[in-house]
């Protein structure tokens, strides 16, 4: 990820409506996994460490993060079991975790199948991976360039990558549905403009965070009830390790 974009993420992760809404969706899914007492959870690509705060409600947490600024931020939050490492080479033994989260990370890796295979290696048999990715290749824009994405996904592409890595796809849903059309309009309008390299995270005023989060609150409630939303800027999949 571009250095300035990563710093913007670190600065806004706690309060920006997108991150807050994604955490609500994540909790809705984690609540459905029926994790055992004393579960061990890994956040692969832990960024600022804010997601580790959420995972701590479900068991013991560990993080890996490639960017040293993210490792430092997570440790400042009190998450000391965070290691600098890529998701293609997780520094933990086979079957170490009951559940793994990997939120908007595999699109940054050159070989997503290799990344997903490595995450399967460190997940115990029968354990789960919750993965989110950006959707719709046709929405490719300067936002993806700034974030150094290698791809955006269709459902078919995400399923194919997961199954090629040995996962069983248990569930898949879109989310961030309400902003699909507005985001598409903004990204098309910004193509080739002078501001195309600026962060999309800065496009919405902080005072509107609460209001802008409301659609994601509603989506999280539907996902918690087992709904699969048909369209959205992002895809979420729950994957199961064999056994």
C-alpha positions in Angstrom: 0.0 0.0 0.0 1.1 3.6 -0.7 2.8 4.9 2.4 0.6 8.0 2.7 -2.5 5.9 2.2 -1.4 3.5 5.0 -0.8 6.4 7.3 -4.3 7.7 6.5 -5.7 4.3 7.4 -3.8 4.3 10.7 -5.2 7.8 11.5 -8.8 7.0 10.7 -9.2 3.3 11.5 -10.9 4.0 14.9 -13.6 6.5 13.7 -14.1 6.3 9.9 -17.5 5.0 8.9 -16.1 2.4 6.5 -13.9 0.7 9.1 -16.6 1.0 11.8 -19.1 -0.6 9.5 -16.8 -3.3 8.4 -16.2 -4.2 12.0 -19.9 -4.5 12.6 -20.2 -6.9 9.6 -17.2 -8.9 10.9 -18.8 -9.3 14.4 -22.0 -10.5 12.8 -20.1 -13.2 11.1 -17.9 -14.1 14.0 -20.9 -14.5 16.2 -22.2 -17.2 13.9 -19.0 -19.3 14.0 -19.6 -20.8 17.5 -16.0 -20.5 18.5 -15.0 -22.7 21.4 -13.8 -21.4 24.8 -10.1 -20.5 24.6 -10.1 -20.1 20.9 -7.0 -18.8 19.2 -7.5 -16.2 16.5 -5.2 -14.7 14.0 -5.7 -11.4 12.1 -3.6 -11.7 9.0 -2.8 -8.1 7.8 -3.7 -6.5 11.1 -3.1 -2.9 10.0 -3.5 -0.6 13.0 -4.4 -3.5 15.3 -8.0 -2.2 15.7 -9.5 -5.4 14.5 -7.6 -7.3 17.2 -9.6 -5.3 19.8 -12.7 -6.9 18.3 -11.3 -10.4 18.1 -10.2 -10.3 21.7 -13.8 -10.8 22.7 -13.7 -14.3 21.1 -10.4 -15.6 22.5 -6.6 -15.1 22.4 -5.4 -12.9 19.6 -2.3 -12.8 17.4 -1.5 -10.6 14.5 0.8 -10.4 11.5 1.4 -7.2 9.5 3.9 -6.4 6.8 4.1 -2.7 7.4 6.3 -1.8 10.4 4.1 1.2 11.2 1.2 -1.1 11.6 3.1 -3.4 13.9 4.0 -0.5 16.1 0.5 0.8 16.1 -0.9 -2.6 17.2 1.6 -2.9 19.9 0.8 0.6 21.2 -2.8 -0.7 21.5 -1.5 -3.4 23.8 -1.4 -6.3 21.3 2.2 -7.5 21.8 1.8 -10.7 19.9 2.0 -9.0 16.5 4.8 -9.9 14.2 6.0 -8.3 11.0 5.4 -10.9 8.3 3.7 -11.3 4.9 0.6 -13.6 4.7 2.5 -15.8 2.3 4.8 -16.8 5.1 3.0 -16.8 8.5 5.5 -17.4 11.3 3.3 -19.9 13.2 3.0 -23.7 13.1 0.4 -25.8 11.2 -3.1 -25.7 12.7 -2.3 -23.1 15.2 -5.5 -21.1 15.0 -9.2 -21.8 15.4 -10.2 -18.9 13.2 -8.3 -16.4 11.0 -9.5 -13.0 9.7 -7.9 -11.5 6.6 -9.7 -8.2 5.8 -9.0 -6.5 2.4 -5.5 -8.1 2.2 -5.3 -10.8 -0.4 -6.0 -8.3 -3.2 -2.6 -6.8 -2.3 -0.7 -10.1 -2.9 0.6 -11.2 -6.3 -0.6 -14.8 -5.8 -3.9 -15.0 -3.9 -4.0 -18.8 -4.1 -0.6 -19.1 -2.4 -1.7 -16.6 0.3 -5.0 -18.5 1.0 -3.1 -21.8 1.0 -0.7 -20.4 3.7 -3.7 -19.2 5.8 -5.2 -22.7 5.5 -1.9 -24.2 6.8 -2.1 -22.3 10.1 -5.8 -23.0 10.5 -6.8 -26.1 12.5 -8.9 -28.7 10.7 -12.5 -27.5 10.7 -11.4 -24.0 11.6 -12.6 -20.9 9.7 -11.2 -18.1 7.7 -13.2 -14.8 7.3 -11.9 -13.0 4.2 -13.1 -9.7 2.7 -12.0 -8.3 -0.7 -13.0 -5.4 -3.0 -15.6 -6.4 -5.6 -16.2 -5.7 -9.3 -13.2 -5.6 -11.6 -14.9 -3.0 -13.7 -14.7 -0.6 -10.8 -10.9 -0.6 -11.0 -9.7 3.0 -10.4 -7.0 5.1 -9.0 -8.1 4.0 -5.6 -6.9 0.5 -6.4 -3.6 1.9 -7.8 -2.9 3.9 -4.7 -3.7 0.9 -2.5 -1.5 -1.3 -4.8 -4.1 -3.8 -5.5 -3.5 -6.6 -7.9 -7.1 -7.3 -8.6 -10.8 -6.8 -7.6 -13.0 -9.9 -7.4 -16.1 -11.4 -8.7 -17.8 -14.1 -6.6 -16.7 -16.7 -9.0 -13.0 -15.6 -8.9 -13.0 -15.5 -5.1 -14.6 -19.0 -4.9 -12.1 -20.3 -7.5 -9.1 -19.0 -5.5 -10.4 -20.3 -2.2 -11.2 -23.8 -3.6 -7.8 -23.9 -5.4 -6.2 -23.3 -2.0 -8.0 -26.2 -0.4 -10.8 -24.3 1.4 -14.5 -25.1 1.4 -16.7 -22.1 0.8 -19.3 -22.1 3.6 -20.8 -18.7 3.0 -20.4 -15.7 0.7 -22.1 -12.3 0.8 -21.7 -8.8 -0.6 -21.7 -5.8 1.7 -21.4 -2.0 1.5 -24.3 -2.2 -0.8 -25.8 1.2 -0.3 -22.7 3.0 -1.6 -22.1 0.9 -4.6 -23.7 3.3 -7.1 -22.3 6.5 -5.5 -18.8 5.0 -5.4 -19.0 3.9 -9.0 -20.0 7.4 -10.1 -17.2 9.0 -8.0 -14.5 6.6 -9.3 -15.5 7.1 -12.9 -15.6 10.9 -12.4 -12.2 11.0 -10.8 -10.4 9.0 -13.5 -7.7 11.2 -15.0 -8.4 14.1 -12.6 -5.8 16.0 -10.7 -7.1 14.6 -7.4 -7.1 11.0 -8.6 -4.2 10.1 -6.3 -5.7 11.4 -3.1 -7.3 9.0 -0.5 -10.9 8.2 -0.8 -11.0 8.0 3.0 -10.7 11.8 3.1 -13.7 12.4 0.8 -16.3 12.3 3.5 -16.4 14.8 6.4 -15.7 13.3 9.8 -18.9 14.8 11.1 -20.9 12.5 8.9 -19.3 9.3 10.1 -22.2 8.3 12.3 -24.8 8.8 9.6 -22.7 7.2 6.8 -22.3 4.1 9.0 -26.0 3.5 9.3 -26.4 1.4 6.1 -23.6 -0.9 7.2 -25.3 -1.3 10.6 -28.4 -2.4 8.7 -26.4 -4.8 6.5 -24.6 -6.3 9.5 -28.0 -7.0 11.1 -29.2 -8.8 7.9 -26.0 -10.8 7.6 -26.3 -11.8 11.3 -29.7 -13.3 10.4 -28.1 -15.3 7.6 -28.9 -13.1 4.6 -26.6 -13.1 1.6 -26.7 -9.6 0.1 -26.6 -9.7 -3.7 -24.4 -6.7 -4.5 -22.0 -4.3 -2.8 -18.5 -2.8 -3.0 -17.1 -5.6 -1.0 -17.3 -9.4 -0.8 -17.1 -11.4 2.4 -16.5 -15.2 2.5 -16.5 -17.7 5.3 -14.1 -20.5 4.4 -13.6 -23.8 6.2 -10.5 -25.9 6.5 -11.0 -29.5 5.5 -11.5 -31.9 8.4 
